[in-house]
């Protein structure tokens, strides 16, 4: 029988394979033999594997940290770019956040096998979202831009009957839902119906108030957002530095020390940021031009809350008896306190929801961060609070052009409206603002009618 030639290796089964030096082939050696072109496997001339052990937990955490950092910086840069470019771009971002967050929350309760058998389940979810956004966005546009909407021939019917139209859109969806109920799927369908409405309230409705904050002035949007982010950062820093006592079981890593330390640091940050933002009319002025940006700016009479006042104290020695400060600096204490002590419970609520469905994140919209909802869980409730607090304690209510036009259109007959026009024209002529020719034209038109 012929002898086998020296140096020639024969392929054997994996359990019997040996290297040329007589040792058993390792799994990495075998993978190199089967994948000679793999860039991750390097073999020396002696046949030894130089690729090293698999990636450790440290390497995985390091890669996650790098990815998270890169995307954080990109999001911050994009956010500031949009904010300085104009209010309309920030509104677009908030709208996108609404839609994506709604999609993520709806998805976690979905049962694909049933959804496939019920054709209209997803369609109804998106229909209710669209009808709700139509109602909320319409309310904002009509309120803040009455002077444009109510004088347009096409938009006027939609504006005057907006709430009825919105209600009928909802009723159509409601009737369609009832008509789509199928035997054997009642529990699933009603669960989806309730879950959809919960998502609409917790996400879309609260985000609507964030939208209104933008219209009232960029500071009422940017300040609450910044306070929540700052609190989250310092809660982490204070927690890992001297945190000892667990705060809540839903978030085991949260500590009482981090909670309190972040509160203090958020107040300091809020005082400094407020002092800076109050100097720019682009931030403190309500939106009267959606085309404005940081370069063109806005013009308005500042809200009294931004104007420094002198306060007197009783004779407390050695403290000064008088000091000058803008009232906004007092209000920011309330904002910072809410962002530190209450807003985090929005995050705890989201944590409980994720634990209920046994998921780590709401989605994968942002690499390294999870879903949009994971980053916005505290922002929704903070934006809602900012709107309510502003309307209750800060807003100055006065007659606006849009309000006068709305009252004249909805409360006066055409003859009475002409009387108003004629009276205003005569007043403006007496003040030297309009010419005799304009007054005569208005008077003649009123007589012909």
C-alpha positions as CSV (number, residue, x, y, z in Angstrom):
1,X,0.0,0.0,0.0
2,X,1.3,3.5,-0.9
3,X,2.4,5.7,1.9
4,X,0.9,9.1,2.3
5,X,3.2,11.9,1.4
6,X,4.7,14.0,4.2
7,X,3.3,17.4,4.8
8,X,0.0,16.6,3.1
9,X,-3.1,17.3,5.4
10,X,-6.3,15.5,5.0
11,X,-9.7,16.9,5.9
12,X,-11.3,15.0,8.8
13,X,-14.5,15.6,10.7
14,X,-14.5,18.5,13.1
15,X,-14.2,16.2,16.1
16,X,-11.1,14.5,14.7
17,X,-9.3,17.4,13.0
18,X,-5.7,18.1,14.1
19,X,-3.2,20.8,13.2
20,X,0.1,20.0,11.6
21,X,1.8,20.1,14.9
22,X,-0.4,17.4,16.3
23,X,-2.7,19.5,18.5
24,X,-6.5,19.6,18.2
25,X,-7.8,22.4,16.0
26,X,-9.5,25.1,18.0
27,X,-12.8,26.6,16.8
28,X,-11.0,29.7,15.6
29,X,-8.6,27.5,13.6
30,X,-11.5,25.8,12.0
31,X,-13.2,29.0,11.1
32,X,-10.0,30.2,9.4
33,X,-9.8,27.1,7.4
34,X,-13.4,27.4,6.2
35,X,-13.3,31.2,5.8
36,X,-9.9,32.1,4.3
37,X,-11.0,35.5,3.3
38,X,-12.4,36.7,6.6
39,X,-10.9,40.0,7.6
40,X,-11.4,39.3,11.3
41,X,-9.2,36.2,11.5
42,X,-5.5,36.5,11.3
43,X,-3.2,33.5,11.3
44,X,0.6,33.5,11.7
45,X,3.0,31.4,9.5
46,X,3.1,28.8,12.2
47,X,-0.7,28.4,12.1
48,X,-1.3,30.2,15.4
49,X,-4.5,32.2,15.8
50,X,-3.7,35.9,16.5
51,X,-7.2,37.3,16.5
52,X,-7.5,37.1,20.2
53,X,-10.6,36.3,22.4
54,X,-14.1,37.4,21.5
55,X,-15.1,41.0,22.4
56,X,-15.5,41.4,26.1
57,X,-18.3,43.2,27.9
58,X,-16.0,46.2,28.3
59,X,-15.5,46.4,24.6
60,X,-19.3,46.2,24.0
61,X,-20.0,48.9,26.5
62,X,-17.2,51.0,25.0
63,X,-18.7,50.7,21.6
64,X,-22.2,51.5,22.9
65,X,-20.8,54.5,24.7
66,X,-19.1,55.8,21.5
67,X,-22.3,55.3,19.4
68,X,-24.4,57.0,22.1
69,X,-22.0,60.0,22.3
70,X,-21.9,60.5,18.6
71,X,-25.6,60.5,18.2
72,X,-26.1,62.7,21.2
73,X,-23.8,65.3,19.7
74,X,-25.5,65.0,16.3
75,X,-29.0,65.5,18.0
76,X,-27.8,68.5,19.9
77,X,-26.3,70.1,16.8
78,X,-29.4,69.4,14.8
79,X,-31.6,70.8,17.6
80,X,-29.7,74.1,17.9
81,X,-29.6,74.4,14.1
82,X,-33.4,74.0,13.9
83,X,-34.0,76.4,16.8
84,X,-31.9,79.2,15.3
85,X,-33.3,78.6,11.8
86,X,-36.8,79.5,12.9
87,X,-39.9,78.4,14.8
88,X,-41.3,76.5,11.9
89,X,-38.4,74.0,12.0
90,X,-38.9,73.4,15.7
91,X,-42.6,72.8,15.1
92,X,-41.6,70.3,12.4
93,X,-39.4,68.5,14.9
94,X,-42.1,68.3,17.6
95,X,-44.5,67.0,15.0
96,X,-42.1,64.2,14.0
97,X,-41.5,63.4,17.6
98,X,-45.3,63.1,18.1
99,X,-45.7,60.7,15.2
100,X,-42.7,58.5,16.0
101,X,-43.5,58.3,19.7
102,X,-47.1,57.3,18.9
103,X,-45.9,54.6,16.6
104,X,-43.5,53.2,19.2
105,X,-46.1,53.1,22.0
106,X,-48.7,51.6,19.8
107,X,-46.3,48.9,18.6
108,X,-45.5,47.4,22.0
109,X,-49.1,46.3,22.5
110,X,-49.6,44.9,19.0
111,X,-50.0,41.2,18.4
112,X,-48.9,40.7,14.8
113,X,-50.7,37.4,14.3
114,X,-54.0,39.0,15.2
115,X,-53.3,42.3,13.5
116,X,-52.8,40.4,10.2
117,X,-56.3,38.8,10.5
118,X,-57.8,42.2,11.4
119,X,-57.1,44.4,8.4
120,X,-58.2,47.7,9.8
121,X,-56.5,47.6,13.2
122,X,-53.4,49.7,12.2
123,X,-55.5,51.8,9.8
124,X,-57.8,52.9,12.7
125,X,-54.8,53.7,14.9
126,X,-53.4,56.1,12.3
127,X,-56.8,57.5,11.5
128,X,-57.4,58.5,15.1
129,X,-53.9,60.0,15.2
130,X,-54.6,62.1,12.1
131,X,-58.0,63.3,13.3
132,X,-56.6,64.2,16.7
133,X,-53.7,66.1,15.2
134,X,-56.1,67.9,12.8
135,X,-58.2,69.1,15.8
136,X,-55.2,70.2,18.0
137,X,-53.2,71.8,15.2
138,X,-56.3,73.6,14.0
139,X,-57.0,75.0,17.4
140,X,-53.5,76.4,17.7
141,X,-53.5,77.9,14.2
142,X,-56.9,79.5,14.7
143,X,-55.9,80.9,18.1
144,X,-52.6,82.3,17.1
145,X,-53.3,83.4,13.5
146,X,-56.9,84.6,13.7
147,X,-56.0,87.7,11.8
148,X,-54.9,85.6,8.8
149,X,-57.4,82.6,8.9
150,X,-60.6,84.5,9.5
151,X,-60.2,87.0,6.7
152,X,-59.4,84.3,4.1
153,X,-62.4,83.3,2.0
154,X,-61.4,79.6,1.7
155,X,-60.2,79.1,5.3
156,X,-63.0,81.0,7.0
157,X,-65.6,78.1,6.9
158,X,-63.0,75.6,8.2
159,X,-62.1,78.0,11.0
160,X,-65.6,78.8,12.2
161,X,-66.7,75.2,12.1
162,X,-63.4,73.6,13.1
163,X,-64.6,71.8,16.2
164,X,-67.6,70.4,14.6
165,X,-65.6,69.1,11.7
166,X,-63.1,67.5,14.1
167,X,-65.8,65.9,16.1
168,X,-67.4,64.4,13.0
169,X,-64.0,63.0,11.9
170,X,-63.7,61.3,15.3
171,X,-67.3,59.9,15.0
172,X,-66.5,58.4,11.6
173,X,-63.5,56.6,13.2
174,X,-65.7,55.5,16.1
175,X,-68.4,54.1,13.9
176,X,-65.9,52.3,11.7
177,X,-64.3,50.7,14.7
178,X,-67.6,49.4,16.0
179,X,-68.5,48.1,12.5
180,X,-65.1,46.3,12.3
181,X,-65.6,44.3,15.4
182,X,-65.2,40.5,14.8
183,X,-66.3,37.6,16.9
184,X,-63.4,36.0,18.7
185,X,-61.3,39.2,18.7
186,X,-63.4,41.5,20.8
187,X,-60.9,41.6,23.7
188,X,-58.0,42.3,21.4
189,X,-59.9,45.0,19.5
190,X,-61.1,46.9,22.5
191,X,-57.7,46.6,24.1
192,X,-56.2,48.3,21.0
193,X,-58.9,50.9,21.1
194,X,-58.2,51.8,24.7
195,X,-54.4,51.7,24.1
196,X,-54.7,54.0,21.1
197,X,-56.6,56.6,23.1
198,X,-54.1,56.4,26.0
199,X,-51.3,57.0,23.6
200,X,-53.2,59.9,22.0
201,X,-53.6,61.5,25.5
202,X,-50.2,60.9,26.9
203,X,-48.2,61.7,23.7
204,X,-50.2,63.7,21.1
205,X,-52.2,65.9,23.5
206,X,-49.3,66.8,25.7
207,X,-47.0,67.4,22.7
208,X,-49.7,69.8,21.5
209,X,-49.1,72.0,24.5
210,X,-45.4,72.0,23.7
211,X,-46.4,73.3,20.3
212,X,-48.3,76.2,22.0
213,X,-45.2,76.9,24.1
214,X,-43.3,77.6,20.9
215,X,-46.0,80.0,19.7
216,X,-45.9,81.9,23.0
217,X,-42.1,82.4,22.7
218,X,-39.1,80.2,22.1
219,X,-38.0,80.5,25.8
220,X,-41.1,78.6,26.9
221,X,-40.0,75.7,24.8
222,X,-36.3,75.8,25.1
223,X,-36.1,76.4,28.9
224,X,-38.2,73.4,30.0
225,X,-36.4,71.1,27.6
226,X,-33.0,72.3,28.8
227,X,-34.0,71.9,32.5
228,X,-35.1,68.3,32.0
229,X,-31.9,67.4,30.1
230,X,-29.7,69.1,32.7
231,X,-31.5,67.4,35.6
232,X,-31.0,64.0,33.9
233,X,-27.3,64.7,33.4
234,X,-26.6,65.8,37.0
235,X,-28.8,63.0,38.5
236,X,-26.4,60.6,36.8
237,X,-23.3,62.5,37.9
238,X,-24.4,63.0,41.5
239,X,-25.7,59.4,41.6
240,X,-22.4,57.8,40.6
241,X,-20.4,60.2,42.8
242,X,-22.1,59.9,46.1
243,X,-25.4,58.0,45.6
244,X,-26.1,55.4,48.2
245,X,-29.9,55.2,48.8
246,X,-32.2,53.7,46.2
247,X,-34.9,56.1,45.2
248,X,-37.5,53.9,43.5
249,X,-37.7,50.2,42.6
250,X,-38.8,50.9,39.0
251,X,-35.4,52.4,38.4
252,X,-32.9,50.7,40.6
253,X,-30.0,52.9,39.6
254,X,-31.8,56.1,40.7
255,X,-30.6,57.3,44.1
256,X,-32.0,59.9,46.6
257,X,-28.6,61.6,46.7
258,X,-28.6,62.0,42.9
259,X,-32.2,63.2,42.9
260,X,-31.5,65.9,45.4
261,X,-28.1,66.9,44.0
262,X,-29.6,67.2,40.5
263,X,-32.4,69.5,41.9
264,X,-29.8,71.9,43.3
265,X,-27.7,71.9,40.1
266,X,-30.8,72.4,37.9
267,X,-31.8,75.5,39.9
268,X,-28.4,77.0,39.4
269,X,-28.4,76.2,35.7
270,X,-31.9,77.5,35.3
271,X,-31.0,80.9,36.9
272,X,-28.0,81.3,34.6
273,X,-29.8,80.2,31.4
274,X,-32.8,82.4,32.1
275,X,-30.6,85.4,32.6
276,X,-29.0,84.8,29.2
277,X,-32.2,84.1,27.2
278,X,-34.1,87.1,28.6
279,X,-31.7,89.4,26.7
280,X,-32.9,88.1,23.3
281,X,-36.2,89.1,21.8
282,X,-36.0,86.1,19.5
283,X,-36.6,84.0,22.6
284,X,-39.0,86.1,24.6
285,X,-41.3,87.4,21.9
286,X,-44.5,85.5,20.8
287,X,-44.4,84.2,17.2
288,X,-45.8,86.9,14.9
289,X,-43.7,85.8,11.9
290,X,-43.1,82.1,11.1
291,X,-40.3,83.2,8.8
292,X,-38.2,84.8,11.5
293,X,-34.9,83.3,12.6
294,X,-32.1,84.2,15.0
295,X,-30.6,86.7,12.5
296,X,-33.8,88.5,11.6
297,X,-35.1,88.3,15.2
298,X,-38.6,89.3,16.4
299,X,-40.0,92.6,17.7
300,X,-42.6,92.9,20.5
301,X,-43.3,94.6,23.8
302,X,-41.7,92.3,26.4
303,X,-43.8,90.5,28.9
304,X,-43.5,92.3,32.3
305,X,-42.1,89.1,33.7
306,X,-38.8,89.8,31.8
307,X,-38.4,93.4,33.0
308,X,-36.3,93.8,36.2
309,X,-38.0,95.2,39.2
310,X,-36.7,96.6,42.5
311,X,-37.9,94.8,45.6
312,X,-37.6,96.1,49.2
313,X,-36.8,93.9,52.2
314,X,-37.4,94.6,55.8
315,X,-34.4,95.7,57.7
316,X,-32.4,92.5,57.8
317,X,-28.9,93.3,58.7
318,X,-26.3,93.0,57.2
319,X,-28.4,92.1,54.0
320,X,-29.2,94.9,51.6
321,X,-32.7,96.4,52.0
322,X,-33.3,96.6,48.2
323,X,-32.4,94.5,45.2
324,X,-33.3,94.5,41.5
325,X,-34.3,91.3,39.7
326,X,-36.6,90.2,36.9
327,X,-39.7,88.3,38.2
328,X,-38.8,85.5,35.7
329,X,-35.9,84.6,38.1
330,X,-38.5,83.6,40.7
331,X,-40.6,81.7,38.3
332,X,-37.6,79.7,37.1
333,X,-37.3,78.3,40.6
334,X,-40.7,76.6,40.2
335,X,-39.8,75.4,36.7
336,X,-36.5,73.9,37.9
337,X,-38.2,72.3,40.9
338,X,-40.9,70.6,38.7
339,X,-38.2,69.5,36.3
340,X,-36.2,67.9,39.1
341,X,-38.9,66.4,41.4
342,X,-41.9,65.7,39.3
343,X,-40.9,65.3,35.6
344,X,-38.6,62.3,36.4
345,X,-41.8,60.4,37.3
346,X,-42.7,60.5,33.6
347,X,-39.5,58.5,33.1
348,X,-40.5,56.1,36.0
349,X,-43.9,55.7,34.4
350,X,-42.2,54.8,31.1
351,X,-40.0,52.3,33.0
352,X,-43.0,50.6,34.5
353,X,-44.6,50.4,31.1
354,X,-41.5,48.8,29.6
355,X,-41.3,46.3,32.5
356,X,-44.9,45.4,32.0
357,X,-44.3,44.4,28.4
358,X,-40.8,43.1,29.2
359,X,-38.9,45.3,26.7
360,X,-35.7,47.2,27.2
361,X,-36.5,50.2,24.9
362,X,-39.6,51.5,23.1
363,X,-37.8,51.2,19.8
364,X,-34.5,51.7,17.9
365,X,-35.1,55.1,16.3
366,X,-31.9,56.5,17.8
367,X,-28.8,54.3,17.8
368,X,-27.4,53.9,21.3
369,X,-30.4,55.6,22.9
370,X,-33.3,53.3,22.0
371,X,-36.5,54.9,20.8
372,X,-37.7,58.5,20.6
373,X,-40.1,57.8,23.5
374,X,-37.2,56.8,25.7
375,X,-35.7,60.3,25.4
376,X,-39.0,62.1,25.6
377,X,-40.7,60.4,28.5
378,X,-40.0,63.3,30.9
379,X,-40.3,66.1,28.2
380,X,-44.0,65.5,27.6
381,X,-45.2,66.1,31.1
382,X,-42.7,69.0,31.5
383,X,-44.0,70.8,28.4
384,X,-47.6,70.3,29.6
385,X,-46.7,71.9,33.0
386,X,-44.8,74.8,31.3
387,X,-47.9,75.6,29.3
388,X,-50.3,75.5,32.2
389,X,-48.0,77.5,34.5
390,X,-47.5,80.1,31.8
391,X,-51.2,80.5,31.1
392,X,-52.0,80.7,34.8
393,X,-49.3,83.0,36.2
394,X,-47.3,84.7,33.4
395,X,-49.4,85.3,30.3
396,X,-50.7,88.8,29.8
397,X,-54.2,88.7,28.3
398,X,-55.1,91.7,26.1
399,X,-57.2,92.4,23.1
400,X,-55.6,91.3,19.8
401,X,-56.4,92.1,16.2
402,X,-57.4,88.5,15.7
403,X,-59.7,88.6,18.7
404,X,-61.4,91.7,17.5
405,X,-61.9,90.3,14.0
406,X,-63.3,87.0,15.4
407,X,-65.7,88.9,17.6
408,X,-66.9,91.0,14.7
409,X,-67.3,88.1,12.4
410,X,-69.1,85.7,14.8
411,X,-71.0,88.3,16.9
412,X,-72.1,91.0,14.5
413,X,-74.4,91.1,11.5
414,X,-73.0,92.4,8.2
415,X,-74.7,95.8,8.8
416,X,-73.1,96.1,12.2
417,X,-69.8,95.1,10.8
418,X,-70.1,98.0,8.2
419,X,-70.9,100.3,11.1
420,X,-67.7,99.2,12.8
421,X,-65.7,99.8,9.6
422,X,-67.2,103.2,9.1
423,X,-66.6,104.2,12.7
424,X,-63.0,103.0,12.7
425,X,-62.4,104.9,9.4
426,X,-63.7,108.1,10.8
427,X,-61.7,107.7,14.0
428,X,-58.5,107.1,12.0
429,X,-59.2,110.1,9.8
430,X,-59.6,112.3,12.9
431,X,-56.3,111.1,14.2
432,X,-54.6,112.0,10.9
433,X,-53.8,108.3,10.1
434,X,-55.9,107.9,6.9
435,X,-56.8,110.4,4.2
436,X,-60.1,112.0,3.3
437,X,-60.2,110.0,0.1
438,X,-60.2,106.7,2.0
439,X,-62.9,107.9,4.4
440,X,-65.1,108.9,1.5
441,X,-64.6,105.6,-0.2
442,X,-65.6,103.7,3.0
443,X,-68.6,106.0,3.6
444,X,-69.9,105.7,0.0
445,X,-69.5,101.9,0.0
446,X,-71.5,101.7,3.3
447,X,-74.3,103.9,1.8
448,X,-74.5,101.8,-1.4
449,X,-75.0,98.7,0.7
